[in-house]
Amino acid sequence: MPLQLKQLQSELTTELDGILEYWSKFTIDTINGGFIGQIDHNDIAHHQSEKGSVLNARILWTFSSAYKLTNEEEHKKIAKRAFDYIISHFYDTEFGGIFWSLHNDGTPKDTKNQIYAIAFVIYGMAEYYAISKEEKALEVAINLYKKIQEHSYDPIKKGHLEAFTRHWQNIDDLRLSDKDANEKKTMNTHLHIVEAYANLYTVWKEETLLNDIVELLEVIAAHFINEETGHLKLFFDENWIENPDVISYGHDIEAAWLLLQCAEISGNEKLIARYKKHAIQLTDVTYEGIDIDGGLWYELDPNNNELIAEKHWWPQAELMIGFFNSFQLTGDKAYLDVVLKNWEFTKKYILDCKNGEWYWGVNADYSLIEKDKAGFWKCPYHNGRACIEIINRIKTIKNE
């Protein structure tokens, strides 16, 4: 067992270095500032592409978090570049939000306030403050937290609403992407609000914030976790009437470990105990989506039992953390075996061993899904975080 863990730690350390090197080397926009909006599957940079707030916030978080592990000044330098660009271009100083996207020259393109994106900026700013003690990062994170609570929080029904105009007025299209249902309350946004709030709480011990974290975790348990099936419910209207949708295996396993981590940060023993049970339950139902090769399928439409037969990069990364977390909670080596087999699948089919980074994914026949290597949704956050989390968790096991 220790040998397996030692080898996994070594390989993930090497992989993390490779991911960070790719983003440091290829994504810096020397023409327009910040980071290039898109690099396609052929590693061709598209300098004219729009720049996404989620991508930039995730770069900020990843390089800040990695710096804690590597102590490499280059990683801190990239984090600062992301911080500076978000502050000077994405942060709306007039109305106190975050622009959803920019033109390639850094001018605003889509100015809507998508709460999901704002949450990621909070997440990244808190992480950057932890390594830099840059007061502006903490100030912006706190301001954005207050804006979410002021405009998105539903004081009557609880939970948070999805999106607003730049002026914080209601907006017709609330969706993160075309594939999502146009509903006012979603699992995905709530998951990442509580993730952001918990990370902010690690550097800003404010009681009001703590109370908001606890309430969010209670809301998520009450509405988004299906106690019967173990899967997550994804879409609701403002009155918590569900609009049933697909089973998202990647979100199930991401929520499994991430919500427990948020509960642990809150220090609420009742919630910690509850989310330990949810962690195991969400992990166990994720077995349904694991193929014989160790890869995790993308989604399932339960109405017709139709599998979306693709294996994307990010569910593989989240599977590794989620199953490793359940291994830590139970000591059951079966969970670790899933991690090791999935990592072998990922190395074989998802990693670009020639040029670096991870491919978007593969189809059922292992043909490449020809989508971004870096882009609006393709960030170093999932795979970088998987490496960081498991490296740190193995260190903890070794020190016990």
C-alpha positions as CSV (number, residue, x, y, z in Angstrom):
1,M,0.0,0.0,0.0
2,P,2.6,2.7,0.9
3,L,4.5,1.9,-2.4
4,Q,1.3,2.4,-4.4
5,L,0.7,5.7,-2.7
6,K,4.4,6.8,-3.0
7,Q,4.3,6.1,-6.8
8,L,0.9,7.9,-7.2
9,Q,2.3,10.9,-5.3
10,S,5.4,11.0,-7.5
11,E,3.5,10.7,-10.8
12,L,1.0,13.4,-9.8
13,T,3.8,15.7,-8.7
14,T,5.3,15.3,-12.2
15,E,1.9,15.8,-13.8
16,L,1.2,18.9,-11.8
17,D,4.5,20.4,-12.9
18,G,3.6,19.6,-16.5
19,I,0.2,21.2,-16.2
20,L,1.6,24.4,-14.7
21,E,4.4,24.5,-17.3
22,Y,1.9,24.2,-20.1
23,W,-0.2,27.1,-18.8
24,S,2.9,29.2,-18.0
25,K,4.5,28.6,-21.4
26,F,1.6,28.6,-23.9
27,T,-1.3,30.6,-22.5
28,I,0.3,34.0,-21.7
29,D,-1.2,36.6,-24.0
30,T,1.8,38.8,-24.9
31,I,-0.3,40.8,-27.4
32,N,-3.3,41.9,-25.4
33,G,-2.3,41.1,-21.8
34,G,-3.6,38.5,-19.5
35,F,-4.2,35.0,-21.0
36,I,-5.1,33.8,-24.4
37,G,-8.8,33.0,-24.7
38,Q,-8.5,29.8,-26.6
39,I,-6.0,27.1,-27.6
40,D,-7.6,24.4,-29.7
41,H,-7.0,20.7,-29.7
42,N,-4.1,21.1,-32.2
43,D,-2.4,23.5,-29.7
44,I,-3.1,26.5,-32.0
45,A,-3.6,29.7,-30.1
46,H,-6.6,31.8,-31.1
47,H,-5.7,35.3,-30.0
48,Q,-9.0,36.8,-31.3
49,S,-11.1,34.6,-29.0
50,E,-13.1,36.1,-26.1
51,K,-11.7,35.8,-22.6
52,G,-13.8,34.2,-20.0
53,S,-14.1,35.2,-16.3
54,V,-14.3,31.6,-15.2
55,L,-11.0,30.7,-17.0
56,N,-9.2,33.6,-15.5
57,A,-10.5,33.0,-12.0
58,R,-9.5,29.3,-12.2
59,I,-6.0,30.2,-13.4
60,L,-5.8,32.5,-10.4
61,W,-6.8,29.8,-8.0
62,T,-4.7,27.1,-9.5
63,F,-1.4,28.9,-9.5
64,S,-2.1,30.3,-6.0
65,S,-2.9,26.9,-4.7
66,A,0.1,25.3,-6.5
67,Y,2.4,27.9,-5.0
68,K,1.6,26.6,-1.5
69,L,2.9,23.3,-2.6
70,T,5.8,24.2,-4.9
71,N,7.1,27.5,-3.5
72,E,8.1,28.3,-7.1
73,E,8.2,32.1,-7.6
74,E,7.2,31.5,-11.3
75,H,3.9,30.1,-10.1
76,K,3.3,33.1,-7.8
77,K,4.1,35.4,-10.7
78,I,1.5,33.7,-12.9
79,A,-1.1,34.0,-10.1
80,K,-0.3,37.7,-9.8
81,R,-0.7,38.1,-13.6
82,A,-4.2,36.6,-13.3
83,F,-5.0,38.7,-10.2
84,D,-3.9,42.0,-11.9
85,Y,-5.9,41.1,-15.1
86,I,-9.1,40.3,-13.2
87,I,-8.9,43.5,-11.2
88,S,-8.1,45.7,-14.2
89,H,-10.5,44.1,-16.7
90,F,-13.1,41.7,-15.3
91,Y,-14.0,43.5,-12.1
92,D,-16.8,46.0,-12.6
93,T,-15.8,48.9,-10.3
94,E,-19.0,50.8,-11.2
95,F,-21.6,48.2,-10.2
96,G,-19.6,45.8,-8.2
97,G,-19.8,42.6,-10.2
98,I,-17.7,40.5,-12.7
99,F,-18.0,40.7,-16.4
100,W,-18.9,37.3,-17.8
101,S,-16.6,37.7,-20.8
102,L,-14.2,40.2,-22.5
103,H,-13.2,40.9,-26.1
104,N,-9.7,39.7,-26.8
105,D,-8.4,43.3,-26.2
106,G,-9.8,43.3,-22.7
107,T,-12.9,45.4,-23.2
108,P,-16.2,44.1,-21.8
109,K,-18.2,41.8,-24.1
110,D,-20.9,40.0,-22.1
111,T,-21.5,42.1,-19.0
112,K,-24.0,39.9,-17.2
113,N,-23.4,39.0,-13.6
114,Q,-23.4,35.2,-13.6
115,I,-23.2,34.2,-9.9
116,Y,-21.2,31.0,-10.8
117,A,-18.4,33.2,-12.2
118,I,-18.4,35.6,-9.3
119,A,-18.1,32.7,-6.9
120,F,-15.0,31.5,-8.8
121,V,-13.4,35.0,-8.6
122,I,-14.0,34.9,-4.8
123,Y,-12.5,31.4,-4.7
124,G,-9.4,32.6,-6.6
125,M,-9.0,35.9,-4.7
126,A,-9.1,34.2,-1.3
127,E,-6.4,31.7,-2.5
128,Y,-4.3,34.5,-3.8
129,Y,-4.6,36.5,-0.6
130,A,-3.4,33.4,1.3
131,I,-0.1,33.4,-0.6
132,S,0.4,37.1,-1.1
133,K,-1.4,39.0,1.7
134,E,-2.5,41.4,-1.0
135,E,-5.2,43.4,0.7
136,K,-6.9,44.3,-2.6
137,A,-7.6,40.6,-3.2
138,L,-9.3,40.2,0.1
139,E,-11.2,43.4,-0.3
140,V,-12.6,42.3,-3.7
141,A,-13.5,38.9,-2.5
142,I,-15.4,40.4,0.4
143,N,-17.1,42.9,-1.8
144,L,-18.2,40.2,-4.2
145,Y,-19.5,38.0,-1.4
146,K,-21.6,40.9,-0.2
147,K,-22.9,41.5,-3.7
148,I,-24.0,37.9,-4.0
149,Q,-25.8,38.1,-0.7
150,E,-27.4,41.4,-1.5
151,H,-28.7,40.5,-5.0
152,S,-28.7,36.7,-5.4
153,Y,-29.8,35.4,-2.0
154,D,-33.4,34.4,-1.6
155,P,-34.3,35.3,2.0
156,I,-37.7,33.7,1.8
157,K,-37.2,30.4,0.0
158,K,-33.4,30.3,0.7
159,G,-30.7,29.4,-1.8
160,H,-29.4,31.7,-4.5
161,L,-30.6,32.8,-7.9
162,E,-28.4,32.3,-11.0
163,A,-27.8,35.5,-12.9
164,F,-28.5,39.2,-13.4
165,T,-27.7,42.0,-15.7
166,R,-24.7,44.2,-15.1
167,H,-27.0,46.5,-13.2
168,W,-28.3,43.6,-11.0
169,Q,-31.7,43.5,-12.7
170,N,-33.5,40.3,-13.6
171,I,-32.3,38.5,-16.8
172,D,-34.2,36.1,-19.1
173,D,-31.4,33.7,-20.0
174,L,-29.9,32.3,-16.7
175,R,-27.9,29.5,-18.2
176,L,-24.2,28.9,-17.8
177,S,-24.1,27.2,-21.2
178,D,-26.4,26.0,-23.9
179,K,-26.7,22.5,-22.5
180,D,-28.2,23.7,-19.2
181,A,-31.8,24.1,-18.2
182,N,-32.9,27.7,-17.9
183,E,-33.8,27.6,-14.2
184,K,-33.3,30.0,-11.4
185,K,-31.6,27.7,-8.8
186,T,-29.0,25.1,-9.8
187,M,-26.8,22.6,-8.1
188,N,-23.7,23.7,-9.9
189,T,-23.9,27.3,-8.8
190,H,-24.7,26.4,-5.2
191,L,-21.8,23.9,-5.1
192,H,-19.4,26.6,-6.2
193,I,-20.8,29.4,-4.0
194,V,-20.3,27.3,-0.9
195,E,-16.8,26.3,-2.2
196,A,-16.0,30.0,-2.6
197,Y,-17.4,31.0,0.7
198,A,-15.6,28.3,2.5
199,N,-12.3,29.3,0.9
200,L,-12.9,32.9,1.8
201,Y,-13.6,31.8,5.4
202,T,-10.2,30.3,5.7
203,V,-8.7,33.8,5.4
204,W,-11.5,35.9,6.8
205,K,-13.1,34.5,9.9
206,E,-16.3,36.5,9.8
207,E,-19.3,35.0,11.7
208,T,-21.9,36.2,9.1
209,L,-20.0,34.4,6.4
210,L,-19.8,31.2,8.6
211,N,-23.5,31.4,9.1
212,D,-24.0,31.7,5.3
213,I,-21.8,28.6,4.7
214,V,-23.8,26.6,7.2
215,E,-27.1,27.6,5.7
216,L,-25.9,26.8,2.2
217,L,-24.8,23.3,3.2
218,E,-28.2,22.8,4.8
219,V,-29.9,24.0,1.6
220,I,-27.8,21.7,-0.6
221,A,-28.6,18.7,1.6
222,A,-32.3,19.5,1.7
223,H,-32.8,20.1,-2.1
224,F,-29.9,18.9,-4.2
225,I,-29.0,15.5,-2.8
226,N,-31.5,12.8,-3.7
227,E,-31.6,10.6,-0.6
228,E,-33.3,7.8,-2.6
229,T,-31.0,7.5,-5.5
230,G,-27.9,9.0,-4.0
231,H,-27.4,11.2,-7.1
232,L,-27.6,15.0,-7.3
233,K,-30.7,16.9,-8.5
234,L,-29.5,19.6,-10.8
235,F,-32.2,22.2,-11.7
236,F,-35.0,24.0,-9.8
237,D,-37.2,27.0,-10.1
238,E,-37.2,29.7,-7.5
239,N,-39.8,27.8,-5.4
240,W,-37.7,24.6,-5.4
241,I,-39.8,22.7,-7.9
242,E,-37.4,20.4,-9.7
243,N,-36.9,20.3,-13.4
244,P,-35.5,16.7,-13.7
245,D,-32.5,16.4,-15.9
246,V,-29.5,14.1,-16.5
247,I,-27.4,12.3,-14.0
248,S,-24.0,14.1,-14.0
249,Y,-21.4,11.6,-12.8
250,G,-18.7,14.2,-12.6
251,H,-20.7,16.5,-10.4
252,D,-21.8,13.6,-8.2
253,I,-18.2,12.7,-7.4
254,E,-17.0,16.3,-7.2
255,A,-19.7,17.1,-4.7
256,A,-18.9,14.0,-2.7
257,W,-15.5,15.3,-1.5
258,L,-15.9,19.1,-1.9
259,L,-19.0,19.5,0.2
260,L,-17.4,17.5,3.0
261,Q,-14.4,19.8,2.8
262,C,-16.7,22.8,3.1
263,A,-18.4,21.3,6.1
264,E,-15.0,20.6,7.7
265,I,-14.0,24.3,7.1
266,S,-17.2,25.4,8.8
267,G,-16.3,23.3,11.9
268,N,-20.0,22.3,12.3
269,E,-19.8,18.8,13.7
270,K,-23.4,17.9,12.7
271,L,-22.8,18.9,9.1
272,I,-19.5,17.1,9.0
273,A,-21.1,13.9,10.1
274,R,-23.9,14.4,7.6
275,Y,-21.6,15.1,4.7
276,K,-19.3,12.1,5.5
277,K,-22.4,10.0,4.9
278,H,-23.2,11.9,1.7
279,A,-19.6,11.5,0.6
280,I,-19.8,7.8,0.7
281,Q,-23.2,7.6,-0.8
282,L,-22.3,9.9,-3.7
283,T,-19.1,8.0,-4.3
284,D,-20.9,4.6,-4.3
285,V,-23.5,5.7,-6.9
286,T,-20.7,7.0,-9.1
287,Y,-19.7,3.4,-9.6
288,E,-22.6,3.3,-12.0
289,G,-20.8,5.6,-14.4
290,I,-17.4,3.8,-14.4
291,D,-16.5,1.9,-17.5
292,I,-14.6,-1.4,-17.5
293,D,-11.5,0.6,-18.6
294,G,-11.6,2.7,-15.4
295,G,-12.8,5.8,-17.2
296,L,-15.8,7.8,-16.0
297,W,-18.6,8.4,-18.5
298,Y,-20.0,11.9,-18.7
299,E,-23.7,11.8,-18.1
300,L,-26.8,9.6,-18.2
301,D,-30.3,10.5,-19.3
302,P,-32.4,8.4,-16.9
303,N,-35.6,8.9,-18.8
304,N,-34.5,6.6,-21.6
305,N,-31.4,5.1,-19.9
306,E,-29.3,6.8,-22.6
307,L,-25.6,7.3,-21.9
308,I,-23.8,10.3,-23.1
309,A,-20.9,8.1,-24.2
310,E,-18.0,10.5,-23.7
311,K,-15.2,10.6,-21.1
312,H,-14.3,14.2,-20.5
313,W,-11.2,15.3,-18.7
314,W,-12.7,16.9,-15.7
315,P,-14.9,14.0,-14.3
316,Q,-11.7,11.8,-14.3
317,A,-10.0,14.4,-12.2
318,E,-12.9,14.7,-9.7
319,L,-13.2,10.9,-9.6
320,M,-9.7,10.6,-8.4
321,I,-10.2,13.0,-5.5
322,G,-13.7,11.7,-4.6
323,F,-12.7,8.0,-4.5
324,F,-9.5,8.9,-2.6
325,N,-11.5,10.8,-0.1
326,S,-13.8,7.7,0.5
327,F,-10.7,5.6,0.8
328,Q,-9.5,7.9,3.6
329,L,-12.9,7.9,5.3
330,T,-13.4,4.1,5.3
331,G,-9.9,2.5,4.8
332,D,-11.5,0.4,2.1
333,K,-8.8,-0.3,-0.5
334,A,-11.5,-0.8,-3.2
335,Y,-11.9,2.9,-3.4
336,L,-8.1,3.3,-3.9
337,D,-8.1,0.7,-6.6
338,V,-10.6,2.8,-8.5
339,V,-8.3,5.8,-8.2
340,L,-5.3,3.9,-9.5
341,K,-7.3,2.3,-12.4
342,N,-8.8,5.7,-13.4
343,W,-5.3,7.3,-13.3
344,E,-4.0,4.6,-15.7
345,F,-7.0,5.3,-18.0
346,T,-6.3,9.0,-17.8
347,K,-2.6,8.6,-18.6
348,K,-3.4,6.4,-21.5
349,Y,-6.2,8.4,-23.2
350,I,-6.6,11.9,-21.7
351,L,-3.0,13.2,-21.1
352,D,-1.3,14.8,-24.1
353,C,2.1,13.2,-23.5
354,K,3.7,15.1,-26.4
355,N,2.5,18.7,-26.0
356,G,1.3,18.7,-22.4
357,E,-2.0,19.3,-20.6
358,W,-5.1,17.1,-20.9
359,Y,-7.3,16.6,-23.9
360,W,-11.0,17.5,-23.6
361,G,-11.8,13.8,-23.7
362,V,-12.5,10.7,-25.8
363,N,-15.5,9.2,-27.3
364,A,-16.7,5.6,-26.7
365,D,-14.3,4.4,-29.5
366,Y,-11.4,6.3,-27.9
367,S,-11.3,8.8,-30.7
368,L,-10.4,12.3,-29.6
369,I,-13.1,14.9,-28.7
370,E,-11.8,17.8,-30.8
371,K,-12.4,20.6,-28.3
372,D,-10.1,23.1,-26.5
373,K,-6.9,22.4,-24.7
374,A,-7.4,25.8,-23.0
375,G,-10.4,28.0,-23.3
376,F,-13.7,29.3,-21.8
377,W,-14.4,26.1,-19.9
378,K,-11.0,24.3,-20.3
379,C,-9.0,25.4,-17.4
380,P,-6.1,24.0,-15.1
381,Y,-8.5,23.9,-12.2
382,H,-9.9,20.3,-12.2
383,N,-6.8,18.4,-13.2
384,G,-4.5,20.8,-11.3
385,R,-6.6,20.5,-8.2
386,A,-6.7,16.7,-8.4
387,C,-3.0,16.6,-8.3
388,I,-2.7,19.1,-5.5
389,E,-5.4,17.4,-3.4
390,I,-4.1,13.9,-3.7
391,I,-0.5,14.9,-3.2
392,N,-1.5,16.7,0.1
393,R,-3.7,13.8,1.2
394,I,-1.0,11.2,0.7
395,K,1.3,13.4,2.7
396,T,-1.3,13.4,5.5
397,I,-1.5,9.6,5.4
398,K,2.3,9.3,5.6
399,N,2.4,11.5,8.6
400,E,-0.3,9.6,10.6
